[in-house]
Amino acid sequence: MSADRILLRCLADEPERERSILGHARRRGFHRFIGTTPHPLEGDEWFRPTPSGYRPADGNGPVIPELTVGSPEELGSARAALARGDSIAVRWSGERVLPLETLVADRPRSGRLWVVARTVSEVPAALGALEHGADTVVVELRREEEVDALEHTLDRSLSTPLAWERVPVTEVRSAGVGDRVIVDTTSRLGPDEGLLVGSAAAFLLLVASEAEGSRFTRPRPFRVNAGALHSYVLLADGTTRYLSELEPGDPVLAARPSGETRSVRVGRLKIERRPLTLVAVDDQGVRRTLFLQEAETVRVSGAVGRVASTALQPGERILGVRLPKGRHLGVAVQETVEER
């Protein structure tokens, strides 16, 4: 889940306490805030509360009205506003999960849906409803400890199980020299743990960590030699990003063949020119590809254990996941798209 969709509102009684909480939140990677007296730093986005909603602190933009929803009639008013293309913020006064799913399903592309989370425990459902969730979740905080709890919540694994498949390798061949990306994480990874990477967002393959070394190299349990820089990688919130776009601090999804997943942070990236191997697989009649560095320490998850890119052969079955193929800026969308 992404901190970019979180908007923090500090409800501390004292200004000094508010500054302390905001400073703690910034150190944890949050940069969107609501406050009566903004203390902006470079990269911050601020909103001011108004009697009817929230307004951008710089004055550039309309008020986003806050609507209380606790009845079918109030839900109808919120649906009508979204249908007009309005942006709204919803505060629940009763049931929240099913009404939120209704609004997410009805939301047009032009309208933006904000949801107010009164506690950190409400955040996962607000972000993940119908696999999309609200565009922005306003989280009301009173203590530094709630910032820590929020960070922990956002770093949890995906709420929706991945659709794992073992697919046959149809081709393995040299692909010349290209730029490949090593992803060093700030966490210790298991030998069977890795990142989901591929040339098409619709199907990603599990590239294992370097927690097992070789006769000539030491183990590097924090590292995944992930592939060519054009490749997609799955983030912890279920969106995708190109390997070339990753930044230190980004949460990527670490996965195991058992289906266990978790969020880990990018510590650094290494992009270097190296010999590449093209690996093609058959995904229900569709050819999917992955470009890996040709090296004994670069491994994919096979039918039994892990197989190095230098030893992979046609006919081997390797592990990957099927995802929605339509993506806009990494977010799954319903649209017609073909990737080759």
C-alpha positions in Angstrom: 0.0 0.0 0.0 1.3 3.4 -0.8 1.9 6.4 1.4 1.2 8.6 -1.6 -2.5 7.9 -1.1 -2.4 8.9 2.6 -3.3 12.4 3.9 -2.5 12.9 7.6 -4.5 15.1 9.8 -3.1 15.8 13.2 -5.7 16.3 16.0 -3.3 17.0 18.8 -4.4 19.7 21.2 -1.1 21.6 21.4 0.9 23.2 18.5 4.2 21.8 19.8 2.7 18.3 20.0 1.4 18.7 16.4 4.9 19.8 15.1 6.4 16.7 16.8 3.9 14.3 15.2 4.3 15.9 11.8 8.1 15.7 12.1 7.9 12.1 13.0 5.5 11.4 10.1 8.0 13.1 7.6 10.8 10.9 8.9 8.6 7.9 8.1 8.1 9.0 4.5 4.7 10.8 4.7 4.4 14.1 2.9 0.7 14.9 2.6 -1.0 16.8 5.4 -4.1 18.7 6.6 -3.6 21.5 9.1 -4.9 24.9 10.1 -1.3 26.3 10.2 0.8 24.6 7.5 4.5 24.1 8.1 5.5 23.1 4.6 8.8 21.7 3.5 9.9 21.0 0.0 7.9 18.1 -1.4 5.0 18.5 1.1 1.4 18.8 0.0 -0.9 20.7 2.4 -4.7 21.1 2.7 -6.6 23.4 5.1 -9.8 22.2 6.8 -12.8 24.4 6.1 -16.4 24.2 7.6 -17.5 22.2 4.7 -14.4 20.2 3.7 -10.8 20.6 2.6 -9.0 23.2 0.5 -5.5 23.2 -1.0 -3.4 25.4 1.3 -2.0 27.3 -1.6 -5.5 28.3 -2.7 -5.2 26.6 -6.1 -8.2 24.4 -6.3 -11.7 24.0 -5.1 -12.9 22.8 -1.7 -13.4 19.1 -1.5 -16.6 18.8 0.5 -16.9 16.3 3.3 -20.1 14.2 3.3 -21.3 12.1 6.2 -22.6 8.8 5.0 -24.6 6.6 7.4 -27.8 5.8 5.6 -28.9 4.7 2.1 -30.1 8.3 1.4 -26.7 9.8 2.3 -24.9 7.2 0.2 -27.2 8.1 -2.7 -26.1 11.8 -2.3 -22.4 10.7 -2.4 -23.0 8.5 -5.5 -24.8 11.4 -7.2 -21.9 13.8 -6.5 -19.4 11.3 -8.0 -21.6 10.7 -11.0 -21.4 14.4 -11.7 -17.6 14.1 -11.7 -17.2 15.9 -8.3 -14.5 15.1 -5.9 -15.8 14.3 -2.4 -14.5 13.2 1.0 -16.7 10.7 2.9 -16.9 10.3 6.7 -18.7 7.2 7.8 -21.2 7.3 10.6 -22.2 3.7 10.4 -21.4 0.8 8.1 -18.4 1.5 5.9 -17.1 -1.5 3.9 -20.1 -2.2 1.6 -20.9 1.5 1.1 -17.3 2.1 0.2 -17.3 -0.7 -2.4 -20.4 0.9 -3.9 -18.7 4.2 -4.3 -15.5 2.7 -5.7 -17.6 0.7 -8.3 -19.6 3.9 -9.2 -16.6 6.3 -9.3 -16.0 7.8 -12.7 -12.5 8.7 -13.8 -13.2 12.4 -13.4 -14.2 12.3 -9.8 -11.9 11.7 -6.9 -13.0 9.8 -3.8 -11.5 10.6 -0.4 -12.3 8.6 2.7 -11.8 9.6 6.3 -10.3 6.9 8.5 -10.9 7.5 12.2 -8.4 4.9 13.2 -5.4 3.2 11.6 -7.2 -0.1 11.6 -9.7 1.3 9.0 -6.9 2.1 6.5 -6.4 -1.3 4.7 -10.1 -1.6 3.8 -10.2 2.0 2.6 -7.2 1.5 0.3 -8.1 -2.0 -0.9 -11.8 -2.0 -1.6 -12.5 -3.8 -4.9 -8.7 -4.0 -5.4 -8.7 -0.2 -6.0 -9.9 1.6 -2.9 -10.2 5.3 -2.3 -8.0 7.7 -4.2 -7.0 9.4 -0.9 -7.4 8.2 2.7 -7.5 10.9 5.4 -6.0 9.4 8.6 -6.7 11.2 11.8 -3.8 11.0 14.3 -3.2 12.1 17.9 0.1 10.4 18.8 3.4 9.5 17.3 2.7 5.8 18.0 -0.2 6.0 15.5 2.3 7.0 12.8 4.4 3.9 13.5 1.2 1.8 13.4 0.2 3.3 10.1 3.6 2.6 8.6 3.4 -1.0 9.8 0.0 -1.3 8.2 1.1 0.1 4.9 4.0 -2.4 4.8 1.8 -5.4 5.2 1.5 -7.9 2.4 -1.2 -7.7 -0.3 -4.8 -8.2 0.9 -5.7 -10.0 -2.3 -4.0 -13.4 -2.9 -1.8 -13.7 -5.9 -2.9 -16.1 -8.8 0.2 -18.3 -9.0 1.0 -20.4 -12.1 3.8 -22.7 -13.1 4.4 -22.1 -16.8 6.6 -23.9 -19.3 9.7 -22.3 -20.7 9.6 -22.2 -24.5 12.8 -20.4 -25.3 16.1 -19.4 -23.7 18.7 -17.5 -25.7 21.3 -14.8 -25.6 19.9 -11.3 -25.9 23.1 -9.4 -26.2 24.3 -6.7 -23.7 21.8 -4.4 -22.0 21.2 -2.5 -18.8 20.1 -4.7 -15.9 18.9 -3.5 -12.4 20.0 -5.0 -9.1 17.5 -4.2 -6.3 19.2 -4.1 -2.9 16.6 -4.1 -0.1 16.8 -3.0 3.5 15.5 -6.5 4.6 17.0 -9.9 4.8 15.5 -12.1 2.1 15.1 -15.9 2.2 16.7 -18.1 -0.5 13.3 -18.8 -2.0 12.1 -15.2 -1.7 12.2 -12.8 -4.5 10.6 -10.1 -6.7 7.9 -10.5 -9.4 9.3 -9.2 -12.6 8.5 -9.4 -16.3 8.2 -7.6 -19.7 4.4 -7.6 -19.5 2.4 -6.4 -16.6 -0.2 -9.2 -17.2 2.3 -12.0 -16.1 5.3 -11.6 -13.8 7.9 -14.3 -13.0 9.5 -14.8 -9.6 13.2 -13.9 -9.6 14.9 -15.2 -6.5 17.2 -13.3 -4.1 20.9 -13.9 -3.9 20.6 -15.3 -0.4 22.4 -18.4 -1.8 25.8 -17.5 -3.2 28.0 -19.7 -5.4 31.4 -21.3 -5.2 32.8 -17.9 -6.2 30.6 -15.4 -4.5 29.3 -14.9 -1.0 25.5 -14.8 -0.3 23.9 -11.4 -0.5 20.5 -12.0 1.3 19.3 -8.4 0.7 19.7 -8.5 -3.1 17.6 -9.4 -6.2 19.3 -9.2 -9.6 15.9 -8.4 -11.0 16.3 -8.0 -14.8 16.5 -5.5 -17.6 15.5 -1.9 -16.8 12.4 -1.9 -19.0 10.8 -4.7 -16.9 7.8 -4.3 -14.6 8.1 -5.1 -10.9 5.2 -5.6 -8.5 5.0 -3.1 -5.6 3.7 -3.9 -2.2 0.4 -2.1 -2.9 -0.4 -4.2 -6.0 0.7 -1.6 -8.5 3.5 -2.0 -10.9 6.5 0.2 -11.8 9.3 -0.1 -14.3 12.6 -1.2 -12.7 14.2 1.9 -14.1 11.7 4.1 -12.0 12.4 2.5 -8.6 13.7 4.8 -5.9 15.3 4.2 -2.5 12.5 3.8 0.0 10.0 2.4 -2.4 8.0 -0.6 -1.0 8.3 -3.7 -3.3 6.5 -7.0 -2.8 8.8 -9.9 -1.7 7.1 -13.2 -2.5 7.7 -16.9 -1.9 6.5 -20.0 -3.9 4.4 -20.9 -0.8 2.3 -17.8 -1.6 3.6 -15.8 1.4 4.2 -12.1 0.6 5.5 -9.1 2.5 6.6 -5.5 1.8 10.3 -4.7 1.8 11.9 -1.4 1.1 14.4 -0.5 -1.7 17.7 0.5 -0.2 19.6 1.2 -3.5 19.7 0.3 -7.1 22.6 -0.7 -9.3 22.2 -0.4 -13.1 25.0 -1.8 -15.1 25.7 -3.1 -18.7 25.7 -6.9 -18.6 25.1 -9.9 -21.0 21.4 -10.7 -20.9 19.4 -13.9 -21.4 15.9 -13.8 -22.9 13.5 -16.3 -21.2 10.2 -16.9 -22.9 7.3 -18.8 -21.3 3.9 -20.0 -22.5 1.1 -18.3 -20.6 -2.1 -20.0 -21.9 -1.0 -19.6 -25.4 0.5 -16.1 -25.0 4.3 -15.6 -25.1 5.7 -13.8 -22.1 9.3 -12.8 -21.7 11.8 -11.9 -19.0 15.3 -10.6 -19.6 17.8 -11.6 -17.0 21.5 -11.2 -16.5 23.4 -14.2 -17.6 25.0 -15.3 -14.3 25.0 -18.3 -12.0 23.6 -16.2 -9.1 20.5 -15.0 -11.1 17.8 -17.6 -10.4 14.1 -18.1 -11.1 11.8 -20.4 -9.1 11.5 -23.8 -10.9 9.4 -26.9 -10.2 11.9 -28.0 -7.6 14.0 -25.3 -6.1 15.6 -22.4 -8.0 17.3 -22.6 -11.5 20.1 -20.3 -12.6 19.6 -18.3 -15.8 22.7 -20.0 -17.1 21.1 -23.5 -16.6 17.5 -22.8 -17.6 16.3 -25.0 -20.5 13.1 -25.1 -22.6 10.5 -27.4 -21.0 11.4 -26.3 -17.4 8.3 -25.0 -15.6 8.8 -21.8 -13.6 6.7 -19.8 -11.2 4.9 -16.6 -11.9 1.6 -14.7 -11.3 -1.2 -13.5 -13.6 -2.3 -9.9 -13.1 -4.8 -7.6 -14.7 -3.2 -6.6 -18.0 -4.6 -3.1 -18.2 -2.4 -0.6 -16.4 -2.4 3.2 -16.2 0.7 4.6 -14.3 1.0 1.2 -12.7 -2.6 0.9 -11.5 -4.8 -1.9 -12.8 -7.6 -0.6 -15.0 -10.3 -2.2 -17.2 -9.3 -1.5 -20.8 -8.3 -3.3 -23.9 -4.5 -3.7 -24.1 -2.1 -6.1 -25.8 1.5 -6.5 -24.7 4.1 -8.4 -26.7 
